[in-house]
Amino acid sequence: QVQLVESGGGLVQTGESLRLSCAASGSIFSIDVIGWYRQTPGKARELVADIINGGSTNYADSLEGRFTLSRDIARNMVYLQMNSLKPEDTAVYYCKAFIRRSRDDLPRAYWGQGTQVTVST
């Protein structure tokens, strides 16, 4: 089994920072892509940022450089540093990864349970 467990969400005020963490565990041969999505009620889940094995990182254009994604490959963890938070950043943040469980396995998508981030005015 593979699990993604997020932590670090919470309630902050506008302009403050949060750091989200996602730990991948279980039967993992490799993580091809790992990153963060977010979702608000009534809207589709949207990409925040992800990083491809090899180092290429993608960010949503709307972030305006406020968020930074980093990865600890040895520990199978990914972090999202969120600075200058705005009320519109309020959402449930989900970790997502494409993981191979063996050398011959195709990458499969796994999701975490989500962590709530609330930014007050």
C-alpha positions as a LaTeX table, in Angstrom:
\begin{tabular}{lrrr}
\hline
Residue & $x$ (\AA) & $y$ (\AA) & $z$ (\AA) \\
\hline
Gln1 & 0.00 & 0.00 & 0.00 \\
Val2 & 0.99 & 3.58 & $-0.59$ \\
Gln3 & $-0.08$ & 6.47 & 1.60 \\
Leu4 & 0.27 & 10.21 & 1.30 \\
Val5 & $-0.16$ & 12.11 & 4.56 \\
Glu6 & $-0.36$ & 15.89 & 4.62 \\
Ser7 & 0.25 & 18.19 & 7.56 \\
Gly8 & 0.77 & 21.86 & 8.28 \\
Gly9 & $-2.58$ & 23.39 & 7.42 \\
Gly10 & $-4.32$ & 25.83 & 9.70 \\
Leu11 & $-5.83$ & 29.26 & 10.19 \\
Val12 & $-3.67$ & 32.30 & 9.49 \\
Gln13 & $-4.19$ & 35.97 & 8.77 \\
Thr14 & $-3.65$ & 37.71 & 5.46 \\
Gly15 & 0.04 & 38.17 & 4.75 \\
Glu16 & 1.21 & 35.35 & 6.99 \\
Ser17 & 2.94 & 32.13 & 5.97 \\
Leu18 & 2.36 & 28.40 & 6.25 \\
Arg19 & 4.42 & 25.39 & 5.32 \\
Leu20 & 2.64 & 22.23 & 4.20 \\
Ser21 & 4.31 & 18.85 & 4.31 \\
Cys22 & 3.43 & 15.64 & 2.52 \\
Ala23 & 4.98 & 12.30 & 3.43 \\
Ala24 & 4.75 & 9.36 & 1.05 \\
Ser25 & 5.10 & 5.92 & 2.58 \\
Gly26 & 4.58 & 2.29 & 1.75 \\
Ser27 & 5.72 & 0.19 & $-1.16$ \\
Ile28 & 7.46 & 2.85 & $-3.26$ \\
Phe29 & 9.98 & 2.17 & $-5.99$ \\
Ser30 & 9.98 & 5.69 & $-7.38$ \\
Ile31 & 7.96 & 8.89 & $-7.36$ \\
Asp32 & 7.68 & 10.28 & $-10.87$ \\
Val33 & 5.73 & 13.43 & $-9.99$ \\
Ile34 & 4.65 & 14.86 & $-6.66$ \\
Gly35 & 2.93 & 18.07 & $-5.77$ \\
Trp36 & $-0.06$ & 19.95 & $-4.43$ \\
Tyr37 & $-3.57$ & 20.68 & $-5.59$ \\
Arg38 & $-6.25$ & 22.71 & $-3.88$ \\
Gln39 & $-10.00$ & 22.77 & $-3.92$ \\
Thr40 & $-12.73$ & 25.11 & $-2.70$ \\
Pro41 & $-16.41$ & 24.20 & $-2.39$ \\
Gly42 & $-18.15$ & 24.00 & $-5.74$ \\
Lys43 & $-14.94$ & 24.22 & $-7.75$ \\
Ala44 & $-12.71$ & 21.69 & $-9.42$ \\
Arg45 & $-9.45$ & 20.70 & $-7.84$ \\
Glu46 & $-6.64$ & 22.80 & $-9.33$ \\
Leu47 & $-2.90$ & 22.40 & $-9.55$ \\
Val48 & $-0.88$ & 24.55 & $-7.19$ \\
Ala49 & 2.59 & 23.20 & $-7.93$ \\
Asp50 & 4.31 & 19.96 & $-8.74$ \\
Ile51 & 7.81 & 18.68 & $-9.30$ \\
Ile52 & 8.88 & 16.05 & $-11.77$ \\
Asn53 & 11.55 & 13.47 & $-10.98$ \\
Gly54 & 14.58 & 15.20 & $-12.40$ \\
Gly55 & 13.78 & 18.54 & $-10.85$ \\
Ser56 & 11.44 & 20.47 & $-13.14$ \\
Thr57 & 8.89 & 22.38 & $-11.07$ \\
Asn58 & 5.56 & 23.78 & $-12.27$ \\
Tyr59 & 3.52 & 26.47 & $-10.53$ \\
Ala60 & 0.06 & 27.84 & $-11.12$ \\
Asp61 & 0.30 & 31.25 & $-12.75$ \\
Ser62 & $-2.04$ & 32.75 & $-10.17$ \\
Leu63 & 0.46 & 32.27 & $-7.34$ \\
Glu64 & 2.59 & 35.25 & $-8.42$ \\
Gly65 & 5.73 & 33.71 & $-6.94$ \\
Arg66 & 4.40 & 33.49 & $-3.39$ \\
Phe67 & 4.66 & 29.70 & $-3.04$ \\
Thr68 & 7.75 & 27.51 & $-3.22$ \\
Leu69 & 7.76 & 23.75 & $-3.67$ \\
Ser70 & 10.64 & 21.64 & $-2.46$ \\
Arg71 & 11.30 & 17.94 & $-2.23$ \\
Asp72 & 13.32 & 15.65 & 0.00 \\
Ile73 & 13.86 & 12.65 & $-2.25$ \\
Ala74 & 15.55 & 10.50 & 0.40 \\
Arg75 & 12.62 & 10.92 & 2.78 \\
Asn76 & 9.88 & 10.80 & 0.12 \\
Met77 & 8.58 & 14.14 & 1.25 \\
Val78 & 7.46 & 17.30 & $-0.47$ \\
Tyr79 & 6.93 & 20.72 & 1.07 \\
Leu80 & 4.94 & 23.75 & 0.03 \\
Gln81 & 6.11 & 27.03 & 1.54 \\
Met82 & 3.27 & 29.52 & 1.23 \\
Asn83 & 4.09 & 33.19 & 1.84 \\
Ser84 & 2.01 & 36.35 & 1.68 \\
Leu85 & $-1.16$ & 34.33 & 1.99 \\
Lys86 & $-4.42$ & 35.84 & 0.78 \\
Pro87 & $-8.05$ & 34.97 & 1.59 \\
Glu88 & $-8.38$ & 33.52 & $-1.91$ \\
Asp89 & $-5.77$ & 30.91 & $-0.96$ \\
Thr90 & $-8.31$ & 29.41 & 1.43 \\
Ala91 & $-8.91$ & 25.83 & 0.33 \\
Val92 & $-8.31$ & 22.20 & 1.13 \\
Tyr93 & $-4.82$ & 21.37 & $-0.08$ \\
Tyr94 & $-4.18$ & 17.87 & $-1.36$ \\
Cys95 & $-0.91$ & 16.11 & $-2.01$ \\
Lys96 & $-0.81$ & 14.07 & $-5.20$ \\
Ala97 & 1.88 & 11.78 & $-6.49$ \\
Phe98 & 2.48 & 9.45 & $-9.41$ \\
Ile99 & 4.23 & 6.46 & $-7.87$ \\
Arg100 & 5.72 & 3.25 & $-9.20$ \\
Arg101 & 5.61 & 0.36 & $-6.76$ \\
Ser102 & 8.19 & $-1.65$ & $-8.67$ \\
Arg103 & 10.60 & $-1.23$ & $-11.55$ \\
Asp104 & 8.10 & $-2.67$ & $-14.03$ \\
Asp105 & 5.06 & $-0.91$ & $-12.60$ \\
Leu106 & 3.29 & 1.89 & $-14.43$ \\
Pro107 & 3.04 & 5.12 & $-12.42$ \\
Arg108 & $-0.25$ & 5.37 & $-10.55$ \\
Ala109 & $-1.88$ & 8.42 & $-9.04$ \\
Tyr110 & $-2.28$ & 8.63 & $-5.28$ \\
Trp111 & $-3.94$ & 11.36 & $-3.23$ \\
Gly112 & $-3.64$ & 12.42 & 0.37 \\
Gln113 & $-6.63$ & 13.12 & 2.57 \\
Gly114 & $-6.22$ & 16.89 & 2.37 \\
Thr115 & $-5.39$ & 19.62 & 4.84 \\
Gln116 & $-7.43$ & 22.77 & 5.35 \\
Val117 & $-5.81$ & 26.16 & 4.89 \\
Thr118 & $-7.88$ & 29.15 & 5.94 \\
Val119 & $-6.68$ & 32.72 & 5.48 \\
Ser120 & $-8.66$ & 35.35 & 7.32 \\
Thr121 & $-8.88$ & 39.04 & 6.45 \\
\hline
\end{tabular}
